[in-house]
Amino acid sequence: MADSVLSAHGLGKTFQVGKRHVVALADIDLSLRRGECLAVVGESGSGKSTLANLILGVHTPTTGEIHLDNAALPAERQLTHRKRIQLVQQNPLSALNPKRSVRASLRLALDIHGIGTPQSRHDRVNSLLSDVGLDPALADRRPAALSGGQRQRVAIARALAPQADVIVLDEPTSALDVLVQARVLALLNTLRAQHTLSYLFITHDLAVVRNVADRVAVFENGRLVELQTTSDLFSCPKADCTQRLLAAVPVVSPSELALRDALSKRNDHDEP
């Protein structure tokens, strides 16, 4: 697509497990538009994490290609590619080096990618912390001295540091309580608008992406089974696995309650 920043074309990944070949991902065509949040959802083993690892260059595709700005990404990623595609992991405590201060972790990201001058990087760290709603006075603390929400904000700031175009968010709020989760999601929305970021939001929970994602891609058994705008997906799910995922989403409106009842009756009718 002309407005896509990242796209997959015929993407597949097969792993060898002993003497068996396990297809983790098969024939995926998908695009992430510039400035968009695309949620990739599915049950455990659906292939969503494999997709994320292929995009990040952790694994090499068995088939197909990944394009960044219409240019195929090589198997061996260069520093310029890693700069443009960043990751926010599920557990910020394990993602951040416990021996490094917040300042050191953010400064390292700036140093590796040559952002600014050595003299300006101190101010850039303070600016990054302010961008994610943290007091720059926290810069000299270590991760263990921060709350879970603060640590995830630091992880987001680290992903912002190289001035990335695409951020892969791998279950970024699942380790947080509901209130902190809502605040982090609101922050992600704000940062996306401010920096024209594109998000690939990996999750098993449709409730999380209800107010964040523009479109939702549903994966099952390594295949893309449904792709709709978020509003259309919530109002008219097509795939059976989408209906199962929606059945676990808390109801927040009369229209969703009606949909829940309709899905329940359909499932009851389908049972032998």
Secondary structure, 3 states (H helix, E strand, C coil): CCCEEEEEEEEEEEEEECCEEEEEEEEEEEEEECCCEEEEECCCCCCHHHHHHHHHCCCCCCEEEEEECCEECCCCCCHHHHHHEEEECCCHHHHCCCCCCHHHHHHHHHHHCCCCCCCCHHHHHHHHHHHCCCCHHHHHCCHHHCCHHHHHHHHHHHHHCCCCCEEEEECCCCCCCHHHHHHHHHHHHHHHHHHCCEEEEEECCHHHHCCCCCEEEEEECCEEEEEEEHHHHHHCCCCHHHHHHHHCCCCCCHHHHHHHHHHHHHHHHHCC
